[in-house]
Amino acid sequence: AQKITQTQPGMFVQEKEAVTLDCTYDTSDQSYGLFWYKQPSSGEMIFLIYQGSYDEQNATEGRYSLNFQKARKSANLVISASQLGDSAMYFCAMRDAPYNTDKLIFGTGTRLQVFP
Amino acid sequence: EPEVTQTPSHQVTQMGQEVILRCVPISNHLYFYWYRQILGQKVEFLVSFYNNEISEKSEIFDDQFSVERPDGSNFTLKIRSTKLEDSAMYFCATKTGGPDGAKNIQYFGAGTRLSVL
């Protein structure tokens, strides 16, 4: 069964520093997608970044990048130049088998706190 | 930027009552989902919906739950007889679909917080 593991329940980072949020996954499929979502205290789920299993380059979206290590089955999120507004819960999620079932499976999340 | 709209933002109901949660998908999106998040826990898949029928449902999505797209725009989740354990944040998500990886991104609404008393 597919599984997402986020081992860091909470992380602290100083403003303007970079931070890495860990995510490992388990799947037997060759084709899958990995996602990161941000959930501020207001509750909405905001899509941040996507990485396909066949993508050769690590995904980047502004200050967000995904450190994708396929052999290790890890998809860590790197946030550069942290801002106070980055304080939120961050969820790693996986989708497999894109042509039929494509539900997202979420990890338990990491709460990031950015301090001045 | 187009967004998924969910109403109401907060619903309070008595146990045993029926509730309907509404979602307006992004206009060109074809695939629709409901997820729930019990307070402090991870997000869980409930159901996916495509071409006016359920594609997949989880074990959580029992006979008390139903989904429909009655007017071609709104996508609704109905809980027929709410239980205390149905209290959660319910998220609607939608995507365009297709083989292009970027089109498989699910965009979430802001959620409806359901409180069952």
Interface residues (C-beta under 8 A of the other chain):
Chain A: G33 F35 Y37 S42 G43 E44 M45 I46 F47 Y50 G52 D55 F91 A93 R95 P98 Y99 N100 T101 D102 K103 L104 I105 F106 G107 T108 G109
Chain B: Y31 Y33 Y35 Q41 K42 V43 E44 F45 S48 S55 E56 S58 M89 F91 A93 P99 G101 A102 N104 I105 Q106 Y107 F108 G109 A110 G111 R113
